[in-house]
Amino acid sequence: MKTKRLFFVTLLYFGMLILTMSGCGGGGNAEGPRRDNKEVAWFLSQHEDLKENYFVGKFGVDSNPPGWDTGAYMRAYIDMYEATRDVRILRKLNELLKIVADGNDAVTGRIDERTGTVLPGWGTRAYDYGPDGGERYSDMLTNALFAYPLAAFVRIVREDPALAHEFGADAQRYEEMVRELYRVQKPFVTSKDSPYPDGTTGACYAYPENYYEDKQNYSGYEAPINLTVIIAEPLAELYRASVAEGRPNDAYQTTVEQVADYIWWNMRFKTTAQKDRYLIWYYWPDDIDPDTIRMEDLTHGARLAEFVVTLHDADLRKRWTQKRMQYLANTFTCGALIGDTTFANYIDGTGGVYENDAATLYEWLVLQRYSHASSRKSILYYLKKAMREEGESRKYNLAVFAKFVRYGKE
């Protein structure tokens, strides 16, 4: 389900990256805005093909596209803009966001077959939803994957008053669209009894009533961890936008922090023979099948890494402290890494050997700047080494390219 190798590029600079110490923990220095004309030029040159193949004609139809690849490509524009502050990237992203916004079911009037009503979001038949399978369903996973770039665009515009004249009206529209999505869908529920050892009450995501997948009814079950953080992340971006305006949204802050609580209390510690601590967690917090307890797999586990980095960027650090971020960075290099170029499938170091190409692990790069100083850039080091071993050292898709531009250099 994760982004595949769809757009490729020869990265001449990649082999020139200077690596510092590598070891358990991962590392990297804080990023800063920079401009590389060759990187920006190549990225912009991919835009028309991307728009044509993944956006034009794909929205506002009976089966809007699933959000994984399309959402990852829009996120690539966010990464590239944060790395370069080149307004051309923001303009190209806005072209895609307008297509997405115009394809929202609330705009087109498309029906959610689960409820028989029009719901804000991007209903799709891409998954086997519904009691009969194949129903058109406005699920919050797909919705959040599209909502994130909309919300991040709002935050970027709010943070830079110079962007308001060109992008202010569109940002306002996107903000209202994302707000309405969460107001109507109500994906989070607040637990009546505390699920946490310290008595903290908080929000957790629960499947809505009458939720079906693979013809099974999962009404009321907690969602997998990676879905929970994907669904929470757009609200973190809207909270950051509200802070930039000088009017912090307390409701969004509360929800995001409660999700952060929920995530933290689902973590477990493991320790290596060298006494390095790292974090593990189960894919299903409340296991649906009592005979099957599934550890989180390495690719989907990276979504938690992106979420906690967003929390740090929003200064919401009550649960996810610097030390805990270091433990999470260790999950990649101390847990899943079982050889210089070999990874386990699961974050606890078990589950066989990771079978997909290493490029799909690119999201873990976000944790480098939060790692121990003694092991800086180790995530980059091991990921880069594994990709080279698999023949992927000089070819990436657009989303992977942007992540390396943002986090793979000083």
C-alpha positions as CSV (number, residue, x, y, z in Angstrom):
1,M,0.0,0.0,0.0
2,K,2.9,2.3,0.5
3,T,4.3,4.5,-2.3
4,K,6.0,2.5,-5.0
5,R,8.8,3.3,-7.4
6,L,6.8,5.4,-10.0
7,F,9.0,8.3,-10.8
8,F,12.8,7.9,-10.8
9,V,15.8,10.1,-10.9
10,T,19.6,9.9,-10.9
11,L,20.8,11.5,-7.8
12,L,24.4,12.5,-8.4
13,Y,24.7,14.2,-5.1
14,F,23.6,11.1,-3.1
15,G,26.9,9.3,-3.1
16,M,28.6,12.6,-2.1
17,L,26.7,12.9,1.2
18,I,29.2,13.2,4.1
19,L,28.4,10.6,6.7
20,T,29.4,11.1,10.3
21,M,29.3,8.4,13.0
22,S,26.9,5.4,12.4
23,G,25.6,3.2,15.1
24,C,22.5,2.4,17.2
25,G,20.4,5.5,17.5
26,G,20.2,7.3,14.2
27,G,21.2,11.0,13.9
28,G,21.4,14.2,12.0
29,N,21.5,17.9,12.6
30,A,18.5,20.3,12.4
31,E,17.4,21.2,8.9
32,G,17.4,24.7,7.6
33,P,16.0,26.3,4.4
34,R,18.3,25.9,1.4
35,R,18.1,26.2,-2.3
36,D,19.7,23.9,-4.9
37,N,18.6,24.9,-8.4
38,K,19.3,21.4,-9.9
39,E,17.2,19.7,-7.3
40,V,14.4,22.2,-7.6
41,A,14.6,22.1,-11.4
42,W,14.3,18.4,-11.6
43,F,11.5,18.2,-9.1
44,L,9.5,20.9,-11.0
45,S,10.1,19.1,-14.2
46,Q,8.1,16.1,-13.0
47,H,5.0,18.1,-12.2
48,E,3.0,17.8,-15.4
49,D,3.4,14.1,-15.7
50,L,2.5,13.7,-12.0
51,K,-0.6,15.8,-12.4
52,E,-1.8,14.0,-15.5
53,N,-1.1,10.5,-14.1
54,Y,-2.3,10.9,-10.6
55,F,-4.7,13.8,-10.4
56,V,-6.5,14.9,-13.6
57,G,-9.7,12.9,-14.0
58,K,-9.1,10.9,-10.8
59,F,-11.2,13.0,-8.4
60,G,-14.9,13.7,-8.3
61,V,-15.7,10.2,-9.7
62,D,-17.4,7.2,-8.2
63,S,-14.1,5.9,-7.1
64,N,-11.8,8.6,-6.0
65,P,-8.2,7.3,-5.8
66,P,-6.8,5.7,-2.6
67,G,-4.7,8.0,-0.7
68,W,-1.3,6.3,-0.2
69,D,0.6,7.2,-3.3
70,T,-1.3,10.4,-4.2
71,G,-1.0,11.6,-0.6
72,A,2.7,10.8,-0.5
73,Y,3.3,12.8,-3.7
74,M,1.6,15.9,-2.3
75,R,3.6,15.5,0.8
76,A,6.7,15.6,-1.3
77,Y,5.9,19.2,-2.3
78,I,5.6,20.1,1.4
79,D,9.1,18.5,2.0
80,M,10.6,20.3,-1.0
81,Y,9.2,23.7,0.0
82,E,10.3,23.3,3.6
83,A,13.8,22.5,2.3
84,T,14.1,25.3,-0.3
85,R,11.4,27.9,0.4
86,D,11.0,28.1,-3.3
87,V,7.5,29.6,-4.0
88,R,7.3,27.8,-7.3
89,I,6.9,24.5,-5.5
90,L,4.1,26.0,-3.5
91,R,2.4,27.1,-6.7
92,K,2.6,23.6,-8.2
93,L,1.3,22.0,-5.1
94,N,-1.6,24.4,-5.1
95,E,-2.5,23.2,-8.6
96,L,-2.8,19.7,-7.2
97,L,-4.7,20.8,-4.1
98,K,-7.3,22.5,-6.2
99,I,-8.0,19.3,-8.0
100,V,-8.3,17.4,-4.8
101,A,-10.5,20.0,-3.2
102,D,-12.8,20.2,-6.2
103,G,-13.1,16.4,-6.0
104,N,-14.4,16.4,-2.4
105,D,-17.7,14.6,-2.1
106,A,-19.2,17.6,-0.4
107,V,-18.5,19.5,-3.6
108,T,-19.5,16.8,-6.1
109,G,-22.4,15.4,-4.2
110,R,-21.1,11.8,-4.4
111,I,-22.8,9.4,-2.0
112,D,-21.2,7.4,0.8
113,E,-22.9,4.1,0.4
114,R,-22.5,3.1,4.1
115,T,-24.7,6.0,5.3
116,G,-26.6,6.8,2.1
117,T,-25.6,10.4,2.5
118,V,-23.0,12.9,1.2
119,L,-20.1,13.1,3.6
120,P,-17.1,15.5,3.4
121,G,-14.1,13.5,2.2
122,W,-13.0,11.5,-0.7
123,G,-15.1,8.3,-1.0
124,T,-13.5,5.4,-2.8
125,R,-14.1,1.8,-4.0
126,A,-10.4,1.0,-3.8
127,Y,-10.8,-1.0,-0.7
128,D,-13.1,-3.9,0.1
129,Y,-15.5,-2.0,2.3
130,G,-19.1,-2.8,3.2
131,P,-20.9,-5.9,4.1
132,D,-21.0,-7.0,0.5
133,G,-17.5,-5.7,-0.4
134,G,-16.8,-2.9,-2.9
135,E,-19.1,-0.3,-1.5
136,R,-18.1,3.4,-2.0
137,Y,-17.0,4.5,1.4
138,S,-15.7,7.7,2.8
139,D,-13.0,6.3,5.1
140,M,-10.9,8.5,7.4
141,L,-7.6,6.9,6.3
142,T,-8.0,8.1,2.7
143,N,-9.6,11.3,3.9
144,A,-6.6,12.1,6.2
145,L,-4.0,11.3,3.6
146,F,-5.6,13.9,1.4
147,A,-6.3,16.3,4.2
148,Y,-2.7,16.4,5.4
149,P,-1.3,18.4,2.5
150,L,-4.3,20.7,2.5
151,A,-3.7,21.4,6.2
152,A,0.0,21.7,5.8
153,F,-0.5,24.2,3.0
154,V,-2.7,26.3,5.4
155,R,0.0,26.2,8.0
156,I,2.7,27.3,5.6
157,V,0.7,30.3,4.4
158,R,-0.3,31.3,7.9
159,E,3.3,31.2,9.0
160,D,4.5,33.5,6.2
161,P,2.4,36.7,5.8
162,A,4.2,37.3,2.5
163,L,2.3,34.4,1.0
164,A,-1.2,35.6,2.0
165,H,-1.8,37.8,-1.1
166,E,-1.2,34.9,-3.5
167,F,-2.4,32.0,-1.5
168,G,-4.6,33.3,1.3
169,A,-8.0,32.7,-0.3
170,D,-7.1,29.1,-1.3
171,A,-5.7,28.5,2.2
172,Q,-8.9,29.7,3.7
173,R,-10.9,27.3,1.5
174,Y,-8.7,24.3,2.4
175,E,-8.9,25.1,6.1
176,E,-12.7,25.2,6.0
177,M,-12.7,21.9,4.1
178,V,-10.5,20.1,6.6
179,R,-12.4,21.6,9.6
180,E,-15.7,20.3,8.1
181,L,-14.2,16.9,7.4
182,Y,-13.3,16.4,11.1
183,R,-16.5,18.1,12.4
184,V,-18.8,15.7,10.4
185,Q,-16.7,12.5,10.5
186,K,-15.8,12.7,14.2
187,P,-13.1,10.1,13.9
188,F,-11.9,10.3,17.5
189,V,-13.7,9.2,20.6
190,T,-12.8,9.9,24.2
191,S,-12.6,6.9,26.5
192,K,-14.8,6.9,29.5
193,D,-12.4,4.8,31.5
194,S,-8.7,5.5,31.6
195,P,-6.7,3.0,29.5
196,Y,-3.4,4.4,30.9
197,P,-1.3,3.4,33.9
198,D,-1.2,6.9,35.3
199,G,-5.0,7.4,35.1
200,T,-4.9,9.8,32.1
201,T,-8.1,9.9,30.1
202,G,-7.7,10.6,26.5
203,A,-8.8,10.2,22.9
204,C,-8.3,7.2,20.8
205,Y,-9.5,6.4,17.3
206,A,-12.3,3.9,17.1
207,Y,-13.9,2.6,13.9
208,P,-17.3,4.2,13.5
209,E,-20.4,2.1,13.6
210,N,-21.2,-0.1,10.7
211,Y,-17.6,-0.1,9.5
212,Y,-16.8,-3.1,7.3
213,E,-13.6,-4.3,5.7
214,D,-13.2,-7.6,3.9
215,K,-16.9,-8.1,4.6
216,Q,-16.2,-8.1,8.4
217,N,-17.8,-5.7,10.8
218,Y,-15.2,-3.9,12.8
219,S,-17.5,-1.4,14.5
220,G,-16.0,0.2,17.5
221,Y,-12.6,-1.5,17.3
222,E,-9.5,0.6,17.8
223,A,-7.8,1.4,14.5
224,P,-4.2,0.3,13.9
225,I,-1.6,2.6,15.3
226,N,-0.4,3.8,11.9
227,L,-4.0,4.8,10.9
228,T,-4.5,6.6,14.2
229,V,-1.5,8.9,13.7
230,I,-2.3,9.5,10.0
231,I,-5.8,10.6,11.0
232,A,-4.4,12.9,13.8
233,E,-1.7,14.6,11.8
234,P,-3.9,17.0,9.8
235,L,-5.3,18.4,13.1
236,A,-1.7,19.0,14.3
237,E,-1.1,21.1,11.2
238,L,-4.3,23.1,11.7
239,Y,-3.2,23.7,15.3
240,R,0.1,25.0,14.1
241,A,-1.7,27.2,11.6
242,S,-3.9,28.6,14.5
243,V,-0.8,29.3,16.6
244,A,0.8,31.2,13.6
245,E,-2.4,33.4,13.5
246,G,-2.0,34.1,17.2
247,R,-5.2,32.3,18.0
248,P,-4.3,28.8,19.2
249,N,-7.1,26.3,18.7
250,D,-7.5,24.7,22.1
251,A,-9.8,21.9,20.8
252,Y,-7.2,20.7,18.3
253,Q,-4.4,20.9,20.8
254,T,-6.4,18.8,23.3
255,T,-7.2,16.2,20.7
256,V,-3.7,15.9,19.3
257,E,-2.2,15.7,22.8
258,Q,-4.7,13.0,23.8
259,V,-3.7,11.0,20.7
260,A,-0.1,11.5,21.7
261,D,-0.9,10.1,25.2
262,Y,-2.7,7.2,23.6
263,I,0.2,6.4,21.4
264,W,2.7,6.6,24.1
265,W,0.9,4.3,26.4
266,N,0.8,1.7,23.6
267,M,4.6,1.7,23.4
268,R,6.8,-0.9,25.0
269,F,10.6,-0.8,25.7
270,K,13.1,-3.3,24.4
271,T,16.8,-3.3,25.2
272,T,19.7,-4.5,23.1
273,A,22.6,-6.5,24.5
274,Q,24.6,-3.2,24.4
275,K,21.9,-1.7,26.7
276,D,20.4,0.6,24.1
277,R,16.7,1.1,24.6
278,Y,14.2,1.3,21.7
279,L,10.4,1.3,21.4
280,I,8.1,-1.3,19.9
281,W,4.3,-1.4,19.5
282,Y,1.6,-3.7,18.1
283,Y,-0.2,-3.0,14.9
284,W,-3.5,-3.5,16.5
285,P,-3.7,-1.9,20.0
286,D,-6.7,-3.9,20.9
287,D,-6.1,-7.1,19.0
288,I,-9.1,-8.1,16.9
289,D,-8.0,-11.7,16.6
290,P,-6.9,-13.0,20.0
291,D,-4.8,-15.7,18.4
292,T,-2.8,-13.2,16.3
293,I,-0.8,-10.4,17.9
294,R,0.9,-8.6,15.1
295,M,3.9,-6.3,15.7
296,E,4.0,-3.1,13.6
297,D,5.8,-3.6,10.3
298,L,8.7,-1.3,9.4
299,T,7.1,0.6,6.6
300,H,3.8,1.5,8.3
301,G,5.6,2.1,11.5
302,A,7.4,5.1,9.9
303,R,4.1,7.0,9.9
304,L,4.3,7.2,13.7
305,A,7.8,8.7,13.3
306,E,6.4,11.4,11.0
307,F,3.5,12.1,13.5
308,V,5.7,12.6,16.5
309,V,8.0,14.9,14.5
310,T,4.9,17.0,13.7
311,L,4.2,17.1,17.4
312,H,7.6,18.4,18.1
313,D,7.3,21.0,15.3
314,A,4.0,22.1,17.0
315,D,5.8,22.3,20.4
316,L,3.4,19.6,21.7
317,R,6.1,17.7,23.7
318,K,4.4,16.7,26.9
319,R,4.6,13.0,26.1
320,W,7.1,12.8,23.3
321,T,10.1,14.3,24.9
322,Q,13.6,14.5,23.3
323,K,14.6,11.3,25.1
324,R,11.6,9.4,23.9
325,M,12.3,10.6,20.3
326,Q,15.7,9.1,20.7
327,Y,14.2,5.8,21.7
328,L,12.0,5.9,18.7
329,A,15.0,6.6,16.4
330,N,16.6,3.6,18.0
331,T,13.7,1.5,16.9
332,F,15.0,1.7,13.3
333,T,18.7,1.2,14.0
334,C,18.6,-1.0,17.1
335,G,15.4,-3.0,16.5
336,A,14.7,-3.5,12.9
337,L,18.2,-3.4,11.6
338,I,19.7,-6.9,11.8
339,G,22.7,-6.4,9.4
340,D,24.4,-3.6,7.6
341,T,21.9,-3.9,4.7
342,T,19.3,-6.2,6.2
343,F,16.1,-5.3,8.1
344,A,13.6,-7.4,10.0
345,N,10.0,-7.0,8.8
346,Y,8.8,-5.9,12.3
347,I,10.0,-3.1,14.5
348,D,10.9,-5.6,17.3
349,G,13.5,-7.2,15.1
350,T,11.4,-10.3,14.2
351,G,9.0,-11.4,11.5
352,G,11.5,-12.5,8.9
353,V,13.5,-10.3,6.6
354,Y,12.0,-7.2,5.1
355,E,11.0,-8.0,1.5
356,N,10.3,-4.7,-0.2
357,D,13.0,-2.3,-1.5
358,A,14.6,-0.1,1.1
359,A,13.3,3.0,-0.6
360,T,9.9,2.5,1.0
361,L,11.6,3.1,4.4
362,Y,12.4,6.7,3.5
363,E,10.0,8.2,6.1
364,W,12.3,7.2,9.0
365,L,14.7,9.9,7.8
366,V,12.6,12.4,9.8
367,L,14.0,11.1,13.1
368,Q,17.7,11.9,12.3
369,R,17.8,15.3,14.0
370,Y,16.3,13.8,17.2
371,S,18.9,11.0,17.7
372,H,21.8,10.7,20.0
373,A,24.7,12.9,19.1
374,S,26.9,9.8,19.3
375,S,25.2,8.2,16.3
376,R,24.3,11.0,14.0
377,K,23.1,10.2,10.5
378,S,23.0,6.5,11.2
379,I,19.5,6.2,9.8
380,L,20.7,7.8,6.6
381,Y,23.8,5.7,6.6
382,Y,22.0,2.3,6.9
383,L,19.2,3.2,4.7
384,K,21.5,4.5,2.0
385,K,23.7,1.5,2.3
386,A,20.8,-0.9,2.0
387,M,19.4,0.9,-1.0
388,R,22.7,0.8,-2.8
389,E,23.0,-3.0,-2.0
390,E,19.6,-3.5,-3.7
391,G,20.6,-1.5,-6.7
392,E,18.5,1.5,-5.7
393,S,21.3,3.9,-4.8
394,R,20.7,6.2,-7.8
395,K,16.9,5.8,-8.4
396,Y,14.0,7.1,-6.3
397,N,10.4,8.1,-6.8
398,L,9.3,11.7,-6.2
399,A,8.3,11.3,-2.6
400,V,11.6,9.6,-1.7
401,F,13.6,12.2,-3.5
402,A,12.0,15.0,-1.6
403,K,12.5,13.4,1.7
404,F,16.2,12.9,1.0
405,V,16.5,16.6,-0.1
406,R,14.9,17.7,3.1
407,Y,16.5,15.4,5.7
408,G,19.4,13.8,3.9
409,K,21.8,16.7,3.9
410,E,23.1,19.3,6.4
